[in-house]
């Protein structure tokens, strides 16, 4: 805690500094693109993919990129011999096996022999192939690609890799959930490409299965080509695209259009230092988060209108070829590889409603917003699972973690639907209103049932590398409490339990990490502060958290991101804008939810039972 009192001036100055920094990060077009962390995992897979292509083409075209990537990998090895997913991540078996396999396969002159030796010691100590299998269990979404990558390097036998039935890709999309695919819904390109390279190197012993797979090759290749975006990057993700490229190249299809487009994507997405990030950008996500974080008066009017138009343009207007999603949703990025999902769509809805309330929005824009909200609200309602929760991409899959309903997604969807229902001038028609009421009731029931015995909730797309099982209950609980705040349900028993748990997770210095006992981060502290600010009986914890954030801002420590993001199956990332966005949001709400006494002591003021403005 600081010796100086937390005065109104200090709080206001801290908010204005963070908000100004965040506004400076916007593009000339007004929105934000952010910057994802560079990734050893992405770099290892990209280099392996380019090397597999180079081996087949024998042109030397990719030699410079390959050499720079190898050098970056060698220089970024952790002291324990392993690699983490980001430069701020602890080592893990998955990324280490990928980096080791790439160096083993590509560094044919053994210039990095010492690096390889240290990596092998780490892998042996961690458990190698069996450790990878234990990490992912029956979910083959990432285990099969990792082991295939290692098999291409000659380090793992093809018999050690879970077989992927790529022939199931021939089925219409609506049947995928019925055949119990061993990968999550968004991993269809990996299922097809890795399944084909497995078929080439280790065909099934069953003659019928072998024949079916041989016959299925042309049609699944056509499907793969049809769902590849114009950028060449599946989901704009370097690892997924790299796995597809290396697999098809390794089974003799280096000239296939999917490989050509994938290589182009890898060439255009490499960074100046020779590394790759986990994904191209999270432009739509960080833009909606920024809009919802900033005070209305912080955003210049012309910029607000430009963002409003840009966001409306990002809404999907046709059925998505990748997931079969209906029109109406938003993806995390403005690039063609994005897929509509149940976190970005609520964020976009909340941001649109906030922007549309500003004075000076003309009738044409208001009409577009009304149509966009109606399409998005219907899209969310149609996505809700039978258990009352919301999944990420596809309704009804349910078998694997990234296809199941999640607490954080459900809370976000409820906030958006409730805001839409109550938005003056943009309210849904009566039929939609009745559907919303039913959806909210079912969603709240899901959250009650999924609350853990200690009072917390677990999120899906965010974690903490210092917490048990890499989970982040502080993130999940804070996001769910934000929903209860907006619904004016702060006295419900589940809320009381969640608040008590969140207070118990606070660190002695006033911050929060991802779970009790974890080192604090600006992101997690800001989320917890926002959740606790409306809870007048626990304002002491919120006040200490606000002080922690203000001190970080005053000491110029508010720009340091923490690796809290999950991408695919436990692939870590951090986003440079997350600490700015979340700190701005928490400080803004602190300024609006708290009054200051003449003595400059922070005095909590109980908020009304209704929702606060987004």
C-alpha positions as CSV (number, residue, x, y, z in Angstrom):
1,X,0.0,0.0,0.0
2,X,1.2,3.5,-0.7
3,X,1.9,6.0,2.2
4,X,0.0,8.7,0.3
5,X,-3.8,8.7,0.5
6,X,-5.7,7.6,-2.6
7,X,-7.2,11.0,-3.5
8,X,-9.6,11.8,-6.2
9,X,-6.8,13.5,-8.1
10,X,-4.6,10.5,-8.0
11,X,-7.3,8.2,-9.2
12,X,-8.3,10.6,-12.0
13,X,-4.7,11.1,-13.0
14,X,-4.1,7.3,-13.1
15,X,-7.2,6.7,-15.3
16,X,-6.3,9.6,-17.7
17,X,-2.7,8.3,-18.1
18,X,-3.8,4.8,-18.9
19,X,-6.7,5.9,-21.1
20,X,-4.4,8.3,-23.0
21,X,-1.8,5.5,-23.5
22,X,-4.6,3.2,-24.8
23,X,-5.9,5.8,-27.2
24,X,-2.4,6.4,-28.6
25,X,-2.3,2.7,-29.5
26,X,-5.3,3.0,-31.9
27,X,-4.6,2.8,-35.6
28,X,-5.1,5.8,-37.9
29,X,-8.5,4.3,-38.8
30,X,-9.6,4.5,-35.2
31,X,-9.7,0.9,-34.0
32,X,-7.1,-1.2,-32.3
33,X,-5.1,-4.2,-33.5
34,X,-2.8,-4.8,-30.5
35,X,0.2,-7.1,-30.6
36,X,0.3,-10.7,-29.6
37,X,3.4,-12.2,-27.9
38,X,6.0,-13.9,-30.0
39,X,5.9,-17.6,-29.7
40,X,8.4,-20.4,-29.6
41,X,5.7,-22.9,-30.4
42,X,4.6,-20.9,-33.5
43,X,8.2,-20.4,-34.6
44,X,9.0,-24.1,-34.2
45,X,6.0,-25.2,-36.3
46,X,6.5,-22.5,-38.9
47,X,10.1,-23.4,-39.5
48,X,9.3,-27.2,-39.7
49,X,6.6,-26.5,-42.2
50,X,8.8,-24.4,-44.4
51,X,11.6,-27.0,-44.2
52,X,9.2,-29.7,-45.3
53,X,8.3,-27.6,-48.3
54,X,11.9,-26.8,-49.0
55,X,12.9,-30.5,-48.9
56,X,10.3,-31.3,-51.6
57,X,11.0,-28.2,-53.8
58,X,14.8,-28.1,-53.4
59,X,14.9,-24.5,-54.5
60,X,16.4,-22.8,-51.4
61,X,13.6,-20.2,-51.5
62,X,12.9,-20.5,-47.8
63,X,16.4,-20.9,-46.5
64,X,16.7,-17.4,-45.1
65,X,13.4,-17.6,-43.1
66,X,14.3,-21.1,-41.9
67,X,17.8,-19.9,-40.7
68,X,16.4,-16.9,-38.9
69,X,13.7,-19.0,-37.2
70,X,16.3,-21.5,-36.0
71,X,18.5,-18.8,-34.7
72,X,15.6,-17.3,-32.8
73,X,14.7,-20.6,-31.3
74,X,18.2,-21.3,-30.1
75,X,18.5,-17.9,-28.6
76,X,15.1,-18.1,-26.7
77,X,15.7,-21.4,-24.9
78,X,15.0,-21.2,-21.2
79,X,17.7,-21.9,-18.6
80,X,16.2,-25.3,-17.8
81,X,16.6,-26.4,-21.4
82,X,13.0,-26.1,-22.4
83,X,10.8,-23.5,-24.1
84,X,7.6,-21.9,-23.0
85,X,4.9,-20.6,-25.4
86,X,5.9,-16.9,-24.8
87,X,9.0,-15.2,-23.7
88,X,7.4,-14.8,-20.3
89,X,6.2,-18.4,-20.0
90,X,7.7,-21.3,-18.0
91,X,8.9,-24.3,-20.0
92,X,6.4,-27.0,-21.0
93,X,6.7,-30.4,-22.6
94,X,4.7,-29.5,-25.7
95,X,6.6,-26.5,-26.9
96,X,9.9,-28.1,-25.9
97,X,9.3,-31.2,-28.0
98,X,8.3,-29.1,-31.0
99,X,11.3,-26.8,-30.7
100,X,13.6,-29.8,-30.1
101,X,12.2,-31.7,-33.1
102,X,12.6,-28.6,-35.4
103,X,16.2,-28.1,-34.4
104,X,16.9,-31.8,-34.7
105,X,15.4,-32.0,-38.2
106,X,16.4,-28.7,-39.7
107,X,19.8,-27.9,-38.1
108,X,21.6,-30.5,-40.2
109,X,25.0,-29.0,-39.6
110,X,24.4,-29.3,-35.8
111,X,25.3,-25.7,-35.1
112,X,23.1,-25.8,-32.1
113,X,24.2,-29.1,-30.7
114,X,24.4,-27.7,-27.1
115,X,20.9,-26.4,-27.4
116,X,19.6,-29.8,-28.5
117,X,21.4,-31.5,-25.7
118,X,19.9,-29.3,-23.1
119,X,16.5,-29.7,-24.6
120,X,16.8,-33.5,-24.6
121,X,17.6,-33.5,-20.9
122,X,14.5,-31.5,-20.3
123,X,12.3,-33.8,-22.4
124,X,13.7,-36.9,-20.7
125,X,13.1,-35.5,-17.2
126,X,9.5,-34.4,-18.2
127,X,8.5,-37.7,-19.6
128,X,8.6,-37.3,-23.4
129,X,5.7,-38.8,-25.4
130,X,3.9,-40.1,-22.4
131,X,4.0,-36.6,-20.8
132,X,2.3,-35.2,-23.9
133,X,-0.4,-37.8,-23.8
134,X,-1.1,-37.2,-20.1
135,X,-1.3,-33.4,-20.7
136,X,-4.1,-33.7,-23.2
137,X,-5.8,-36.9,-22.3
138,X,-8.4,-38.0,-24.8
139,X,-8.4,-34.7,-26.6
140,X,-6.2,-35.3,-29.7
141,X,-6.5,-31.7,-31.0
142,X,-3.0,-30.9,-30.1
143,X,-1.4,-34.2,-29.0
144,X,-1.7,-35.6,-32.5
145,X,-0.1,-32.6,-34.3
146,X,2.8,-32.4,-31.7
147,X,3.6,-36.1,-32.2
148,X,3.2,-35.9,-36.0
149,X,5.7,-32.9,-36.0
150,X,8.1,-35.1,-34.0
151,X,7.5,-38.1,-36.3
152,X,8.5,-35.9,-39.3
153,X,11.7,-35.2,-37.5
154,X,12.3,-38.9,-37.0
155,X,12.0,-38.7,-33.2
156,X,8.6,-40.4,-32.7
157,X,7.3,-43.6,-34.4
158,X,4.1,-43.2,-36.4
159,X,2.6,-46.0,-34.3
160,X,2.8,-43.7,-31.3
161,X,0.5,-41.1,-32.8
162,X,-3.3,-41.3,-32.2
163,X,-5.0,-42.0,-35.6
164,X,-7.1,-39.2,-36.9
165,X,-10.1,-40.4,-39.0
166,X,-9.8,-37.7,-41.7
167,X,-12.4,-39.4,-43.8
168,X,-15.1,-38.1,-41.4
169,X,-14.5,-34.7,-42.9
170,X,-16.6,-35.9,-45.9
171,X,-19.7,-35.8,-43.7
172,X,-21.9,-32.8,-43.8
173,X,-21.1,-30.4,-41.0
174,X,-24.3,-31.0,-39.1
175,X,-23.2,-34.7,-38.5
176,X,-19.8,-33.9,-36.9
177,X,-21.3,-33.8,-33.4
178,X,-22.8,-37.2,-33.8
179,X,-19.6,-39.1,-34.7
180,X,-17.6,-38.1,-31.6
181,X,-14.6,-36.5,-33.4
182,X,-11.3,-36.8,-31.4
183,X,-10.5,-33.1,-32.1
184,X,-12.4,-29.9,-31.3
185,X,-14.7,-28.3,-33.8
186,X,-12.2,-25.7,-35.1
187,X,-9.4,-28.2,-35.7
188,X,-10.9,-29.7,-38.9
189,X,-8.0,-28.7,-41.1
190,X,-5.5,-30.5,-38.8
191,X,-7.8,-33.5,-38.7
192,X,-7.7,-33.7,-42.5
193,X,-4.1,-32.9,-43.2
194,X,-2.6,-34.9,-40.3
195,X,-4.9,-37.8,-41.0
196,X,-3.6,-37.8,-44.6
197,X,0.1,-37.9,-43.7
198,X,-0.6,-40.6,-41.2
199,X,-2.4,-42.6,-43.9
200,X,0.6,-42.1,-46.2
201,X,3.1,-43.3,-43.5
202,X,1.1,-45.8,-41.6
203,X,-2.0,-47.0,-43.5
204,X,-4.7,-48.8,-41.5
205,X,-4.3,-52.6,-41.3
206,X,-8.0,-52.9,-41.9
207,X,-8.4,-53.2,-45.7
208,X,-11.9,-51.6,-45.7
209,X,-10.7,-48.6,-43.6
210,X,-7.6,-48.3,-45.8
211,X,-9.8,-48.2,-48.9
212,X,-12.2,-45.7,-47.5
213,X,-9.4,-43.4,-46.5
214,X,-7.7,-43.6,-49.9
215,X,-11.0,-42.8,-51.6
216,X,-11.6,-39.9,-49.2
217,X,-8.3,-38.1,-50.0
218,X,-9.5,-36.0,-53.0
219,X,-12.8,-34.9,-51.4
220,X,-11.2,-34.0,-48.1
221,X,-8.6,-32.0,-50.0
222,X,-11.3,-30.1,-51.8
223,X,-13.0,-29.4,-48.5
224,X,-9.7,-28.2,-47.0
225,X,-9.3,-25.8,-50.0
226,X,-12.8,-24.5,-49.7
227,X,-12.5,-23.5,-46.0
228,X,-9.0,-22.0,-46.3
229,X,-9.4,-18.2,-46.0
230,X,-7.9,-15.8,-48.6
231,X,-5.1,-15.0,-46.3
232,X,-4.0,-18.6,-46.4
233,X,-4.0,-18.9,-42.6
234,X,-6.5,-21.2,-41.0
235,X,-8.1,-19.2,-38.1
236,X,-5.2,-16.8,-38.8
237,X,-3.2,-19.2,-36.5
238,X,0.4,-20.0,-37.3
239,X,0.5,-23.4,-35.5
240,X,-2.7,-24.7,-37.2
241,X,-1.6,-23.5,-40.6
242,X,1.9,-24.9,-40.1
243,X,0.6,-28.3,-39.2
244,X,-1.5,-28.4,-42.3
245,X,1.4,-27.3,-44.5
246,X,4.0,-29.7,-43.1
247,X,1.6,-32.6,-43.2
248,X,0.5,-32.1,-46.8
249,X,4.1,-31.4,-48.0
250,X,5.3,-34.6,-46.2
251,X,2.9,-36.8,-48.1
252,X,3.8,-35.5,-51.5
253,X,1.3,-32.6,-52.0
254,X,3.7,-29.7,-51.8
255,X,2.2,-28.2,-55.0
256,X,-1.3,-28.3,-53.7
257,X,-3.0,-24.9,-53.5
258,X,-3.6,-25.2,-49.8
259,X,0.2,-25.6,-49.2
260,X,1.0,-22.7,-51.5
261,X,-1.5,-20.4,-49.7
262,X,-0.3,-21.6,-46.3
263,X,3.3,-20.9,-47.2
264,X,2.4,-17.4,-48.3
265,X,0.7,-16.8,-45.0
266,X,3.8,-17.9,-43.1
267,X,6.0,-15.7,-45.2
268,X,3.8,-12.6,-44.6
269,X,3.3,-13.2,-40.9
270,X,6.9,-13.6,-39.8
271,X,8.3,-10.9,-37.5
272,X,11.4,-8.9,-38.0
273,X,13.4,-11.0,-35.5
274,X,12.6,-14.2,-37.4
275,X,9.8,-15.4,-35.0
276,X,6.1,-15.9,-35.4
277,X,3.2,-15.1,-33.0
278,X,0.4,-17.5,-32.2
279,X,-2.1,-15.6,-34.3
280,X,-2.2,-12.6,-36.6
281,X,-4.1,-10.2,-34.3
282,X,-7.1,-9.9,-32.0
283,X,-8.3,-6.6,-33.6
284,X,-12.0,-7.0,-33.1
285,X,-11.6,-8.4,-29.6
286,X,-9.2,-5.7,-28.3
287,X,-11.3,-2.9,-30.0
288,X,-14.5,-4.0,-28.3
289,X,-12.7,-4.4,-25.0
290,X,-11.2,-0.9,-25.4
291,X,-14.6,0.7,-26.2
292,X,-16.2,-1.0,-23.2
293,X,-13.3,0.0,-20.9
294,X,-13.1,3.7,-21.7
295,X,-15.3,6.5,-20.4
296,X,-17.5,7.9,-23.0
297,X,-15.9,11.3,-22.9
298,X,-12.4,9.8,-23.4
299,X,-13.2,8.8,-27.0
300,X,-13.2,11.6,-29.6
301,X,-16.4,11.8,-31.5
302,X,-15.0,11.2,-35.0
303,X,-13.0,8.2,-33.8
304,X,-16.2,6.8,-32.1
305,X,-18.1,7.1,-35.4
306,X,-15.2,5.5,-37.4
307,X,-15.1,2.6,-34.9
308,X,-18.9,2.2,-35.1
309,X,-18.8,1.9,-38.9
310,X,-15.8,-0.5,-38.7
311,X,-17.4,-2.8,-36.2
312,X,-20.6,-3.0,-38.2
313,X,-18.5,-4.0,-41.2
314,X,-16.9,-6.9,-39.2
315,X,-20.2,-8.7,-38.6
316,X,-20.6,-11.9,-40.6
317,X,-23.4,-11.6,-43.1
318,X,-23.3,-15.1,-44.6
319,X,-23.0,-18.6,-43.4
320,X,-19.4,-19.3,-42.4
321,X,-17.7,-22.0,-44.5
322,X,-15.5,-23.2,-41.7
323,X,-18.0,-23.9,-38.9
324,X,-21.3,-23.5,-40.7
325,X,-22.2,-20.7,-38.3
326,X,-25.2,-18.6,-39.3
327,X,-24.8,-14.9,-40.1
328,X,-24.8,-12.4,-37.2
329,X,-21.7,-13.1,-35.2
330,X,-18.3,-11.5,-34.8
331,X,-14.8,-13.1,-34.8
332,X,-11.8,-12.0,-32.8
333,X,-10.1,-10.5,-35.8
334,X,-10.8,-8.4,-38.8
335,X,-8.8,-10.7,-41.0
336,X,-10.4,-13.4,-43.3
337,X,-9.4,-16.3,-41.1
338,X,-11.6,-15.3,-38.2
339,X,-14.6,-17.4,-37.1
340,X,-17.6,-16.0,-35.2
341,X,-17.7,-17.0,-31.6
342,X,-19.6,-16.5,-28.3
343,X,-17.1,-14.2,-26.6
344,X,-16.4,-11.7,-29.4
345,X,-20.1,-11.4,-30.4
346,X,-21.3,-10.3,-26.9
347,X,-18.3,-7.9,-26.7
348,X,-19.2,-6.4,-30.0
349,X,-22.9,-6.0,-29.0
350,X,-22.0,-4.2,-25.8
351,X,-19.6,-1.9,-27.6
352,X,-22.1,-1.1,-30.3
353,X,-24.8,-0.3,-27.8
354,X,-22.4,2.0,-26.0
355,X,-21.3,3.8,-29.2
356,X,-24.9,4.1,-30.4
357,X,-25.9,6.0,-27.3
358,X,-23.5,8.9,-28.1
359,X,-25.0,12.1,-29.3
360,X,-24.6,12.8,-33.0
361,X,-25.1,9.2,-34.3
362,X,-27.2,9.7,-37.4
363,X,-30.4,7.8,-38.3
364,X,-28.7,5.6,-40.9
365,X,-26.1,4.4,-38.4
366,X,-28.8,3.8,-35.8
367,X,-30.8,1.7,-38.2
368,X,-27.6,-0.4,-39.0
369,X,-27.0,-0.9,-35.3
370,X,-30.6,-2.0,-34.7
371,X,-30.3,-4.6,-37.5
372,X,-26.9,-5.7,-36.3
373,X,-28.1,-6.2,-32.7
374,X,-31.1,-8.2,-33.9
375,X,-29.0,-10.5,-36.0
376,X,-26.3,-10.9,-33.3
377,X,-28.9,-11.5,-30.5
378,X,-30.6,-14.2,-32.6
379,X,-27.2,-15.7,-33.4
380,X,-26.4,-16.0,-29.6
381,X,-29.8,-17.3,-28.8
382,X,-29.5,-20.1,-31.4
383,X,-26.0,-21.0,-30.1
384,X,-27.1,-21.7,-26.5
385,X,-26.5,-25.4,-25.5
386,X,-29.1,-27.6,-24.0
387,X,-27.4,-27.3,-20.6
388,X,-28.2,-23.6,-20.6
389,X,-24.6,-22.5,-21.2
390,X,-22.8,-21.1,-24.3
391,X,-20.0,-22.8,-26.2
392,X,-17.4,-21.0,-28.2
393,X,-18.2,-21.9,-31.8
394,X,-20.7,-24.7,-32.4
395,X,-23.8,-25.7,-30.5
396,X,-24.2,-29.3,-29.3
397,X,-20.7,-30.7,-29.8
398,X,-20.1,-31.1,-26.1
399,X,-17.4,-33.9,-26.0
400,X,-14.2,-32.0,-25.6
401,X,-13.4,-29.0,-23.4
402,X,-13.2,-26.3,-26.1
403,X,-16.6,-27.3,-27.4
404,X,-18.4,-27.4,-24.2
405,X,-20.4,-24.7,-22.5
406,X,-18.2,-22.3,-20.4
407,X,-18.9,-20.0,-17.5
408,X,-17.1,-17.0,-18.8
409,X,-18.7,-17.3,-22.3
410,X,-22.1,-17.8,-20.7
411,X,-21.8,-14.7,-18.5
412,X,-20.7,-12.6,-21.4
413,X,-23.6,-13.8,-23.6
414,X,-26.1,-13.1,-20.8
415,X,-24.7,-9.5,-20.3
416,X,-25.1,-8.8,-24.0
417,X,-28.6,-10.2,-24.3
418,X,-29.8,-8.4,-21.2
419,X,-28.3,-5.2,-22.4
420,X,-29.9,-5.6,-25.8
421,X,-33.3,-6.3,-24.2
422,X,-33.1,-3.2,-22.1
423,X,-31.4,-0.8,-24.6
424,X,-33.7,2.2,-25.4
425,X,-34.4,2.4,-29.1
426,X,-32.8,-1.0,-30.0
427,X,-35.0,-3.4,-28.1
428,X,-35.9,-6.8,-29.6
429,X,-39.3,-7.6,-30.9
430,X,-41.7,-9.4,-28.4
431,X,-40.8,-12.9,-29.8
432,X,-37.2,-12.2,-29.3
433,X,-37.8,-10.8,-25.8
434,X,-39.5,-14.0,-24.7
435,X,-36.6,-16.1,-26.1
436,X,-34.2,-13.8,-24.2
437,X,-36.1,-14.4,-20.9
438,X,-35.9,-18.1,-21.3
439,X,-32.2,-18.0,-22.3
440,X,-31.3,-15.8,-19.3
441,X,-33.1,-18.2,-16.9
442,X,-31.4,-21.2,-18.4
443,X,-28.0,-19.5,-18.5
444,X,-28.3,-18.5,-14.8
445,X,-29.2,-22.1,-13.9
446,X,-26.1,-23.3,-15.8
447,X,-23.9,-20.9,-13.8
448,X,-25.4,-22.0,-10.5
449,X,-24.7,-25.6,-11.4
450,X,-21.1,-25.0,-12.6
451,X,-20.0,-22.9,-9.6
452,X,-17.3,-24.8,-7.8
453,X,-17.7,-25.7,-4.1
454,X,-15.3,-23.0,-3.1
455,X,-17.5,-20.3,-4.8
456,X,-15.3,-19.8,-7.9
457,X,-15.9,-20.3,-11.6
458,X,-13.4,-21.5,-14.2
459,X,-13.0,-19.8,-17.5
460,X,-12.3,-21.5,-20.9
461,X,-9.9,-19.2,-22.8
462,X,-7.8,-17.8,-20.0
463,X,-5.4,-19.4,-17.6
464,X,-2.5,-18.8,-15.2
465,X,0.8,-20.7,-15.5
466,X,1.3,-20.4,-11.7
467,X,-2.1,-21.9,-10.7
468,X,-3.1,-25.5,-10.2
469,X,-3.8,-27.2,-13.6
470,X,-3.0,-23.8,-15.3
471,X,-6.5,-22.6,-14.6
472,X,-7.6,-19.0,-13.7
473,X,-10.5,-19.0,-11.4
474,X,-9.9,-15.2,-10.7
475,X,-10.6,-14.5,-14.3
476,X,-13.6,-16.8,-14.5
477,X,-15.2,-15.6,-11.2
478,X,-14.6,-11.9,-12.0
479,X,-16.3,-12.3,-15.4
480,X,-19.3,-14.1,-13.9
481,X,-19.7,-11.5,-11.1
482,X,-19.7,-8.7,-13.8
483,X,-22.8,-10.4,-15.2
484,X,-24.5,-10.5,-11.8
485,X,-23.6,-6.9,-11.4
486,X,-25.3,-5.9,-14.7
487,X,-28.4,-8.0,-13.8
488,X,-28.7,-6.4,-10.4
489,X,-28.5,-9.7,-8.6
490,X,-25.7,-9.0,-6.1
491,X,-27.5,-10.6,-3.1
492,X,-27.9,-14.1,-4.6
493,X,-26.2,-16.8,-2.5
494,X,-23.9,-17.8,-5.4
495,X,-22.7,-14.2,-5.6
496,X,-22.0,-14.0,-1.9
497,X,-19.9,-17.2,-2.1
498,X,-18.1,-15.9,-5.1
499,X,-17.3,-12.6,-3.6
500,X,-15.9,-14.2,-0.4
501,X,-13.7,-16.5,-2.5
502,X,-12.4,-13.6,-4.6
503,X,-11.5,-11.6,-1.5
504,X,-9.7,-14.7,-0.1
505,X,-7.6,-14.9,-3.2
506,X,-6.2,-11.3,-2.8
507,X,-2.5,-11.2,-2.2
508,X,-1.1,-9.4,0.9
509,X,0.0,-6.4,-1.2
510,X,-3.5,-5.8,-2.5
511,X,-3.3,-7.5,-6.0
512,X,-4.6,-10.6,-7.5
513,X,-3.1,-13.5,-9.5
514,X,-5.0,-16.2,-11.3
515,X,-5.7,-18.1,-8.0
516,X,-4.8,-17.9,-4.3
517,X,-1.0,-17.9,-3.9
518,X,-0.2,-16.8,-7.4
519,X,1.9,-13.7,-8.1
520,X,-0.3,-10.7,-8.9
521,X,-0.8,-9.2,-12.4
522,X,-2.3,-6.0,-13.6
523,X,-4.8,-7.9,-15.7
524,X,-6.1,-10.1,-12.9
525,X,-6.1,-7.4,-10.3
526,X,-8.1,-5.1,-12.5
527,X,-10.7,-7.8,-13.2
528,X,-11.1,-8.6,-9.5
529,X,-11.4,-4.9,-8.6
530,X,-14.2,-4.4,-11.2
531,X,-16.0,-7.4,-9.8
532,X,-15.8,-6.2,-6.2
533,X,-16.4,-2.5,-6.6
534,X,-20.3,-2.8,-6.6
535,X,-20.1,-5.0,-3.4
536,X,-20.3,-2.4,-0.7
537,X,-19.6,-4.9,2.1
538,X,-16.3,-5.8,0.5
539,X,-15.1,-2.4,-0.6
540,X,-12.0,-2.7,1.6
541,X,-10.6,-5.3,-0.7
542,X,-11.6,-3.3,-3.8
543,X,-10.0,-0.2,-2.4
544,X,-6.7,-2.0,-1.8
545,X,-6.9,-3.4,-5.3
546,X,-7.5,0.1,-6.7
547,X,-4.5,1.4,-4.8
548,X,-2.4,-1.5,-6.2
549,X,-3.3,-0.5,-9.7
550,X,-2.7,3.2,-9.2
551,X,0.7,2.5,-7.8
552,X,1.6,0.5,-10.8
553,X,0.5,3.3,-13.1
554,X,2.4,5.9,-11.1
555,X,5.5,3.7,-11.2
556,X,5.2,3.2,-15.0
557,X,4.6,-0.6,-14.5
558,X,1.2,-0.6,-16.2
559,X,2.3,-1.7,-19.6
560,X,3.7,-5.1,-18.7
561,X,1.5,-7.9,-19.9
562,X,1.2,-11.3,-18.3
563,X,0.7,-14.6,-20.2
564,X,-2.9,-15.3,-19.2
565,X,-4.4,-16.2,-22.5
566,X,-5.1,-19.7,-23.8
567,X,-5.3,-20.4,-27.5
568,X,-6.5,-23.8,-28.7
569,X,-5.5,-26.4,-26.1
570,X,-3.3,-24.7,-23.6
571,X,-1.2,-22.6,-26.0
572,X,-0.3,-19.5,-24.0
573,X,-0.2,-16.0,-25.2
574,X,-0.2,-12.5,-23.9
575,X,-1.6,-9.4,-25.6
576,X,0.2,-6.1,-25.2
577,X,-3.0,-4.1,-24.8
578,X,-4.6,-6.3,-22.1
579,X,-3.1,-4.5,-19.1
580,X,-4.0,-1.1,-20.6
581,X,-7.6,-2.1,-21.4
582,X,-8.3,-3.8,-18.1
583,X,-6.7,-1.1,-16.0
584,X,-8.6,1.6,-17.8
585,X,-11.8,-0.3,-17.2
586,X,-11.2,-0.8,-13.5
587,X,-10.1,2.7,-12.8
588,X,-13.1,4.1,-14.7
589,X,-15.5,2.1,-12.7
590,X,-13.6,3.0,-9.5
591,X,-14.0,6.7,-10.3
592,X,-17.8,6.3,-11.0
593,X,-18.6,3.9,-8.1
594,X,-16.7,5.6,-5.3
595,X,-17.1,9.0,-3.7
596,X,-14.3,10.8,-1.9
597,X,-14.5,12.4,1.5
598,X,-13.0,15.7,2.3
599,X,-10.2,13.9,4.1
600,X,-9.2,12.3,0.8
601,X,-10.1,8.8,2.2
602,X,-11.9,6.6,-0.2
603,X,-15.5,6.1,0.9
604,X,-17.6,3.4,-0.8
605,X,-21.0,4.2,-2.0
606,X,-23.5,1.4,-2.5
607,X,-24.6,1.3,-6.1
608,X,-28.2,0.9,-7.2
609,X,-29.7,-2.6,-7.7
610,X,-29.7,-2.1,-11.5
611,X,-26.9,-2.5,-13.9
612,X,-24.1,0.0,-14.4
613,X,-23.5,1.4,-17.8
614,X,-21.3,-0.7,-20.0
